[in-house]
Amino acid sequence: MKSKITIAIIILFTLKINAQVNLITNGSFENFTGTCPTSSPNGAFIQEQGGWHPGNFISALGFIPSVDLYCGESNYGNCMPGPVPNVGSNGISYVGMHTRIYNPTYNESIYQILSTPLIAGDVYTISFDLMNCQSGLFTAGHSDYAVYTNSDTLIPACPKDNPAVNLVGFVPYDSISNISWKRHSFSFLAPPNSNIIAFSGDSCNVSEIYFYLDSVVLIHETTESIIEFANGFTFTVQPNPANDLLNIEYQATENKNTVIEIRNVLGQLIYSDKIMTSIGKQTQSINLTGIAEGVYFINVKNDKQNITKKFMKK
């Protein structure tokens, strides 16, 4: 019996891993068209490059704001303290874009049209490598780095002012390295009508900063709230995302001493409780007041089950 349970858990875990497919095409920017540019900067990213697009033509400017493709040559030469590394975090290529103080206001941006629209209300995780470079020519204010979704081609003039654009998350300026690549990640609930993922500096007309982007990964997290085990144990977490109260509903076929733990993304234990699961359906409520917003993992385990599920605190 024990071996059957172990096999069932392994199968479930394997299916979970196999489901983690990157929804982004050419997230490392290695699949460029034509010959890789070698000038510095590496030339306007004005055509589709392996599924990526620069922003649209802006009539008030008379041109398409350029997004630069870098392929091993030096990037923008006035970076301070710079220069930043001249190769990507995953292969040689990466892209650079610029927040601008300009009239009319605009920021350079990059976007990708997803092959399948995001499912509204489902949880997705976006992760990417990022650097920035405060230009030595300008000493203007700071800008965070933002990720947006949209149902139509992004008009980049100032993405956050575009009513069709949904901001799904941003990386604070102070957490972005200007010396080396750093991985950033966050989860979000997909808004309706989202088939585009776009990247841009968040602030408009207040900063002159280069951002460098590489290794973009978009994962559709499992949205199943019920996980069944071989011995008939059912475990449900609701709501997800949760606010101040998380309800755990479980149904068991035998009495068991069970431990419930919650850990943050760093693996730090923030909640632990021991309960007795009785035969039948029961509900356990956990007060999340005082716990910061973010992604957490809840683990329920006894001598026959050990399952971890992700949830969001909003």
C-alpha positions in Angstrom: 0.0 0.0 0.0 2.8 2.3 0.9 4.5 1.8 -2.4 1.3 2.6 -4.3 1.0 5.8 -2.4 4.6 6.7 -3.1 4.1 6.0 -6.8 1.0 8.1 -6.9 2.7 11.1 -5.3 5.7 10.8 -7.7 3.3 10.7 -10.7 1.5 13.8 -9.4 4.8 15.6 -8.8 6.0 14.6 -12.3 2.9 16.0 -13.9 3.4 19.2 -12.0 6.9 19.6 -13.3 5.9 18.8 -16.9 3.2 21.4 -16.7 5.8 24.1 -16.1 6.2 25.2 -19.8 7.6 28.6 -20.7 4.8 30.5 -22.5 7.4 33.0 -23.9 9.0 32.4 -27.2 12.8 33.2 -27.5 13.0 34.4 -23.9 16.8 34.5 -24.1 16.7 36.7 -27.3 19.2 34.3 -29.0 17.0 33.7 -32.0 17.5 36.9 -33.9 16.9 37.4 -37.6 19.8 38.1 -40.0 23.3 38.8 -38.9 23.8 39.9 -35.3 24.5 43.6 -35.1 28.0 44.5 -33.9 27.9 48.3 -33.6 27.5 50.0 -30.2 24.7 50.4 -29.5 23.7 47.4 -31.6 21.1 49.1 -33.7 17.3 49.6 -33.5 15.3 46.5 -32.8 12.9 47.6 -35.4 11.8 44.3 -36.8 10.4 41.2 -35.1 13.1 39.2 -33.5 12.1 35.7 -32.6 8.6 36.7 -31.5 9.5 40.0 -29.9 8.4 43.5 -31.1 9.4 47.0 -30.3 6.8 49.6 -29.6 4.5 51.0 -32.3 5.2 54.0 -34.5 4.4 57.2 -32.7 3.1 59.8 -35.1 4.1 62.7 -32.8 7.7 61.5 -33.0 7.7 60.3 -36.6 9.5 57.1 -35.8 9.4 53.8 -33.8 11.2 54.1 -30.5 14.2 51.8 -30.8 14.9 48.8 -28.5 18.5 47.7 -28.9 19.6 44.1 -29.5 23.0 43.4 -28.0 25.1 40.5 -29.1 28.4 40.5 -27.3 29.5 44.0 -28.2 29.7 46.8 -25.7 26.4 48.4 -24.8 25.6 52.1 -24.2 29.0 53.7 -23.4 27.9 56.3 -20.9 26.6 53.9 -18.2 27.6 54.8 -14.7 29.4 53.1 -12.9 29.5 50.8 -16.0 30.1 49.5 -18.4 27.7 46.6 -17.5 28.6 43.1 -18.8 28.4 42.9 -22.6 26.8 39.4 -22.8 23.4 38.1 -21.7 22.7 36.0 -18.7 21.7 33.1 -20.9 23.6 33.2 -24.1 25.3 36.1 -25.8 22.2 38.2 -26.7 19.9 40.5 -24.7 18.0 43.7 -25.2 18.2 47.2 -23.9 15.5 49.9 -23.6 15.5 53.5 -22.4 13.2 55.6 -20.2 13.2 59.1 -21.7 12.8 62.7 -20.8 11.3 63.8 -24.1 8.5 65.9 -25.5 6.1 64.2 -26.3 6.5 61.8 -23.4 7.4 58.2 -24.2 9.3 55.2 -23.0 10.9 52.5 -25.1 9.2 49.2 -24.6 9.2 45.6 -25.9 6.3 43.2 -26.1 5.3 39.7 -27.3 2.0 38.4 -28.5 1.3 35.1 -26.7 0.3 32.1 -28.8 -2.6 31.5 -26.3 -4.2 34.3 -24.3 -3.9 34.1 -20.5 -6.8 32.6 -18.6 -8.5 35.4 -16.6 -8.2 34.7 -12.9 -5.5 32.1 -13.1 -2.2 32.5 -11.4 0.9 33.1 -13.6 4.6 33.6 -12.6 6.8 35.9 -14.6 10.6 35.9 -14.1 13.5 37.5 -15.9 17.0 38.8 -15.5 17.5 42.5 -15.3 20.2 45.2 -15.0 20.0 49.0 -15.3 22.3 51.8 -16.1 22.0 55.4 -15.0 23.3 57.3 -17.9 26.3 59.5 -17.2 24.8 62.1 -19.5 21.7 62.6 -17.4 21.0 62.8 -13.7 17.2 62.7 -13.6 15.0 60.7 -11.2 14.6 57.0 -10.8 12.2 54.7 -12.5 10.8 51.2 -11.6 10.7 48.5 -14.2 7.2 47.3 -15.1 5.4 44.3 -16.7 2.0 44.8 -18.4 -0.6 42.7 -20.2 -2.8 44.0 -23.0 -5.4 42.7 -25.4 -4.0 44.7 -28.3 -0.6 45.9 -29.6 1.0 48.1 -26.9 1.1 51.8 -27.6 4.2 52.6 -25.7 4.1 56.4 -25.3 3.6 55.9 -21.6 2.2 52.4 -21.0 0.8 53.1 -17.5 -1.4 55.9 -19.0 -2.8 53.6 -21.6 -6.3 52.6 -20.4 -6.1 49.3 -22.4 -3.0 48.2 -20.4 -3.0 46.3 -17.2 0.0 46.6 -14.9 0.6 43.2 -13.4 3.8 44.0 -11.4 7.0 46.0 -11.2 10.5 45.7 -9.9 11.5 48.6 -7.6 14.4 50.7 -8.9 16.4 50.2 -5.7 16.4 46.4 -6.1 17.8 46.4 -9.7 21.6 45.9 -10.0 23.7 48.2 -12.2 26.7 45.9 -11.9 25.5 42.4 -12.8 22.4 40.4 -13.9 19.9 39.7 -11.1 16.9 37.4 -11.3 13.4 38.9 -10.5 10.2 37.1 -10.2 6.6 37.6 -9.1 3.2 36.0 -9.5 0.0 37.7 -10.6 -3.7 37.0 -11.4 -4.3 37.3 -15.2 -6.7 40.1 -16.0 -9.3 39.6 -18.7 -8.4 39.9 -22.4 -4.7 39.4 -22.0 -2.7 38.0 -24.9 0.3 40.4 -24.8 3.2 40.6 -22.3 5.0 44.0 -22.4 8.1 45.4 -20.6 8.9 49.1 -20.0 10.2 51.5 -17.5 7.4 52.6 -15.3 8.0 56.3 -14.9 7.5 58.7 -17.8 9.3 61.9 -18.5 11.2 61.8 -15.2 14.2 59.6 -15.8 17.0 58.7 -18.3 17.8 55.1 -17.5 18.8 52.1 -19.7 17.3 48.8 -18.7 18.7 45.5 -19.9 16.5 42.4 -20.1 17.2 38.7 -20.6 15.9 35.1 -19.8 12.2 35.9 -19.7 10.0 33.0 -18.4 6.2 33.0 -18.1 4.7 30.0 -16.3 1.0 29.1 -15.9 0.7 27.9 -12.3 -1.7 25.0 -11.5 -5.1 26.3 -10.6 -6.5 23.0 -9.3 -7.6 23.7 -5.7 -8.3 20.0 -5.0 -5.5 17.3 -4.9 -6.6 13.7 -4.3 -4.3 11.1 -2.8 -4.4 7.3 -3.3 -6.0 6.7 0.1 -8.9 9.1 -0.4 -7.5 12.2 1.4 -8.7 15.5 -0.2 -7.1 18.9 0.5 -8.6 22.2 -0.6 -7.3 25.8 -0.1 -9.8 28.7 -0.5 -9.8 31.5 -1.4 -6.7 31.8 -3.6 -5.6 34.6 -3.5 -6.5 35.0 0.1 -6.9 38.2 2.1 -7.0 38.0 5.9 -8.4 34.5 6.2 -7.3 31.2 4.5 -9.7 28.3 4.7 -8.4 24.7 4.5 -11.0 22.1 3.8 -10.0 18.5 4.0 -11.7 15.1 3.9 -10.1 12.0 5.2 -11.0 8.3 5.4 -9.1 7.8 8.6 -8.0 9.7 11.8 -4.5 11.1 11.5 -2.2 13.5 13.4 -1.5 16.1 10.8 0.9 19.1 10.6 0.1 22.3 8.7 2.9 24.6 7.8 3.2 27.8 5.8 6.5 29.1 4.4 7.5 32.1 2.3 9.4 31.9 -0.9 12.7 31.9 1.0 11.6 28.8 2.9 11.1 30.6 6.2 8.5 29.1 8.5 5.8 31.6 9.3 3.0 29.4 10.6 2.7 25.9 12.1 -0.1 23.9 13.7 -0.8 20.3 14.6 -4.3 19.0 14.2 -6.2 15.7 14.2 -7.9 15.0 10.9 -11.0 12.9 11.5 -13.0 10.8 9.1 -15.2 13.0 7.0 -15.1 16.6 6.0 -13.5 19.4 8.2 -12.5 23.0 7.8 -9.5 24.7 9.4 -9.2 28.6 9.1 -5.8 30.4 9.3 -5.7 34.1 10.2 -3.3 35.8 7.7 -3.5 39.3 9.2 -0.1 40.8 9.5 1.4 38.6 6.8 2.8 40.6 3.9 1.4 40.3 0.4 3.1 37.8 -1.8 3.4 34.1 -2.7 3.5 31.4 0.0 3.5 27.6 0.2 1.2 25.6 2.5 2.3 22.1 3.4 0.0 19.5 4.9 1.7 16.2 6.1 1.1 13.1 8.2 2.5 9.6 8.1 0.9 8.9 4.7 0.6 12.3 2.9 3.0 15.2 2.3 1.7 17.8 -0.1 2.7 21.4 -0.7 0.4 23.9 -2.5 1.1 27.5 -3.5 -1.2 30.3 -2.6 -1.2 34.1 -2.8 -1.7 36.6 0.0 -3.2 39.9 -1.3 
